[in-house]
């Protein structure tokens, strides 16, 4: 429907700045980490304007080459009129200031997809398409999706209201990928759900297991079995040529490179979020509506600015400062992820330096299945004389860690 919308985006480091425009959502997803969703806390344009003015006036502090202006909720498209107004102001001010982010920015959304085809959303897309990224969350088959992604009022599944908008979305965003979340109850449906998403035309399926401590005895074994079965289907039927699933990555499951020990998996602290009250956070996961047991970690506000002393602990984070020695020495450590907000929420004390290891067994199960996948795939390619061609095309079909 539209031309390639990646032509204006520059490569390199970018700053991620998030507006929490609403804490409301039509859905009450059972695995959602947002424990404080409500209909009252909605951002005003005046708050957004003050945040923008603060950020754009400090070009020497925000030196990244590019910027992603991210809009989240709740469900961000519930506030599409506000977002449209915010984006107009952003474009105007970046132009007036001759800011280095002008023409090197993206507007980014992760949406439940329910309102995607409405006139207001479609008008916004047409207006901003050349600087726009939108991901629709659909969890797989109707059974898998409706197991968790249900309406908050009726408890009814939302699959049918989302899947009808997928063709339009894929027509507009040709290389769009979806994000799938796996919790304990979802494990039996992983294989059929990934294949179902492929059948809808979604070529990039990004999947995460939840970081919270929800896993039951034996989940890792069932998880591994599902992934091996999925690997067989992807390889035997040739899906690997045109489709990708983030559960399978060549970079996964190796001992840590020494360079990686000095890196943090999560970007908290390098990102910036602002809520309806004008408070700044190192990441949305540190806002109160994201936390079960801890108090919000506020690093400033639109009136007083950012308190660098409150931000400093995040800038000192690396893998070693928050991990147990067994995690650092683990033979399959590479690709084992964490969420800084969950680390904070699950810690025994109010610290970000205690890594949560709730997904340890799930990560190791994924590594075993991942090894199976790549061993089988390369045997097949060698036998059929296709390995060289596959290596050439690998950049087009990214097997990424999500």
HELIX and SHEET records of a PDB file:
HELIX    1   1 UNK A   45  UNK A   56  1                                  12    
HELIX    2   2 UNK A   76  UNK A   79  5                                   4    
HELIX    3   3 UNK A   80  UNK A   96  1                                  17    
HELIX    4   4 UNK A  119  UNK A  128  1                                  10    
HELIX    5   5 UNK A  129  UNK A  131  5                                   3    
HELIX    6   6 UNK A  142  UNK A  148  1                                   7    
HELIX    7   7 UNK A  159  UNK A  163  1                                   5    
HELIX    8   8 UNK A  166  UNK A  172  1                                   7    
HELIX    9   9 UNK A  184  UNK A  189  5                                   6    
HELIX   10  10 UNK A  190  UNK A  199  1                                  10    
HELIX   11  11 UNK A  219  UNK A  236  1                                  18    
HELIX   12  12 UNK A  239  UNK A  241  5                                   3    
HELIX   13  13 UNK A  260  UNK A  262  5                                   3    
HELIX   14  14 UNK A  284  UNK A  286  5                                   3    
HELIX   15  15 UNK A  288  UNK A  290  5                                   3    
HELIX   16  16 UNK A  308  UNK A  315  1                                   8    
HELIX   17  17 UNK A  319  UNK A  322  1                                   4    
HELIX   18  18 UNK A  325  UNK A  328  1                                   4    
HELIX   19  19 UNK A  340  UNK A  346  1                                   7    
HELIX   20  20 UNK A  360  UNK A  384  1                                  25    
HELIX   21  21 UNK A  387  UNK A  393  1                                   7    
SHEET    1   A 8 UNK A 132  UNK A 136  0                                        
SHEET    2   A 8 UNK A 105  UNK A 111  1                                        
SHEET    3   A 8 UNK A  66  UNK A  72  1                                        
SHEET    4   A 8 UNK A  14  UNK A  20  1                                        
SHEET    5   A 8 UNK A 272  UNK A 274  1                                        
SHEET    6   A 8 UNK A 279  UNK A 281 -1                                        
SHEET    7   A 8 UNK A 298  UNK A 301 -1                                        
SHEET    8   A 8 UNK A 305  UNK A 306 -1                                        
SHEET    1   B 3 UNK A 177  UNK A 182  0                                        
SHEET    2   B 3 UNK A 204  UNK A 209  1                                        
SHEET    3   B 3 UNK A 244  UNK A 245  1                                        
END                                                                             
